[in-house]
Amino acid sequence: MNAFSSIDSIPLIALHGWGMDASSWDSLSPFIANKIPFQALNLPGYAGVPELPNMSMDNVVDWLAEQFDGKCHLLGWSMGGLVAQAFTKKYPEKIVSLTMVGSTPCFTKKTSWPNALEPEILTKFVENLQDNKSTTLRRFIALQFMGESAAAGIQKQLRKAVTKQVTSLSTLALGLSWLRNCDYRESRSLLTTAQHWMFGELDQLVPVAVGAALQNAFPDIMVSYFEGCGHAPQLTQPERFAEKLLYFISQHTSK
């Protein structure tokens, strides 16, 4: 955990996305060091963290509650954003602020939620995962940076990190089921939680229009957009990302 001095003594806990691990936050660390205590966690089943006996979202949320004392600022990327929202729903008293990156309350398209993925896309990912895990993860990484220039080096780093993992097919399949089935649009806890939603304007997984939909539903939230950026602004624009993140947290501190 980094030293801190100027923003808040409450820790910032970061949760990675599907198929990734805590190293997906490494590029952010230099820009928030000495500002706030920061801890990027590997979720159960990832990067050597044992799977839980029952890997339900509810049990993962309970596991997360045991990883820190008191309150936190919670930061979730993509699937990690779903875990963060589920955590906020069950443990609202432990949240000072909530920041979601490339995430959404509901990843799949519904009649009342048009700015989302077709359910068949995630179903296809599940099918491809069973056939070839390595290829599916590589394609998913490429999709995150589609249309984004100068991201080849970052994709290579992510592929290397993923190759080192021994994440089981069951853990990966479970994560895809969360992306396909979780829906926190009606979560009452979000009405009373300080929220920050961050979107890349080129994101192929979470349409940037989600930002406007959320702003209409929750007028008091902060929404940030990253021009020329795909699904992972913390990786491709880390300095600007840190500025927006720290500004938001400074408005919602424990002081």
Salt bridges, closest charged atoms under 4 A:
ASP8 OD2 - HIS73 NE2 2.86
ASP58 OD2 - LYS90 NZ 3.04
ASP62 OD1 - LYS90 NZ 2.81
GLU118 OE2 - LYS109 NZ 3.01
GLU127 OE1 - LYS124 NZ 3.88
ASP183 OD2 - ARG185 NH2 2.76
ASP203 OD2 - HIS231 ND1 2.74
